[in-house]
């Protein structure tokens, strides 16, 4: 079964939404997260880093951050 970028992101978002200890989720560049405006932690952040192509394949790479206030 083929997975698109949006399929992968939606699956990761679904995992974070169903987790009982995660209160906020964001996607994008880690530097674009405005921690000062975030009110609910822990935060689950998905940072897409790269995609590589092969013979009939796409390999997506992500950094996953789970952050809490110190």
C-alpha positions in Angstrom: 0.0 0.0 0.0 1.4 3.4 -1.0 1.8 6.1 1.7 1.9 9.8 0.7 3.5 12.5 2.9 0.0 13.5 4.1 -0.8 9.9 5.0 2.3 9.7 7.2 1.6 13.1 8.8 -2.0 12.1 9.5 -1.0 8.8 11.0 1.5 10.5 13.3 -1.1 13.2 14.3 -3.6 10.4 15.1 -1.0 8.7 17.3 -0.4 12.0 19.2 -4.1 12.8 19.5 -4.9 9.4 21.0 -2.0 9.6 23.5 -3.4 10.4 27.0 -0.3 12.4 28.1 0.2 14.6 25.0 -1.8 17.9 25.0 -0.5 19.8 21.9 0.7 18.7 18.5 2.5 20.7 15.8 4.1 20.1 12.4 6.8 22.0 10.6 10.2 23.5 11.2 11.3 23.2 14.9 12.4 26.9 14.8 8.8 28.0 13.9 7.3 26.6 17.2 6.4 29.6 19.4 7.0 28.0 22.8 5.9 31.3 24.5 2.4 31.0 23.0 2.0 27.3 23.8 -0.1 26.8 26.9 -0.5 23.1 27.1 2.4 20.7 27.4 3.7 18.1 26.7 4.1 19.0 23.1 4.4 16.5 20.3 6.3 18.1 17.3 6.8 16.5 13.9 9.7 18.0 12.0 10.0 16.7 8.4 13.7 16.6 7.5 14.0 15.0 4.1 12.7 12.6 1.5 14.7 10.4 -0.7 13.6 8.6 -3.9 14.4 5.1 -5.0 13.1 2.6 -7.6 9.3 3.0 -7.0 9.9 4.2 -3.4 9.9 7.4 -1.3 11.6 7.3 2.0 10.4 10.1 4.4 12.6 11.2 7.3 11.2 13.0 10.4 12.4 14.2 13.7 9.9 13.6 16.5 10.1 15.9 19.5 8.1 15.3 22.7 8.7 18.4 24.9 7.7 19.5 28.3 8.3 22.7 30.2 11.2 22.6 32.6 
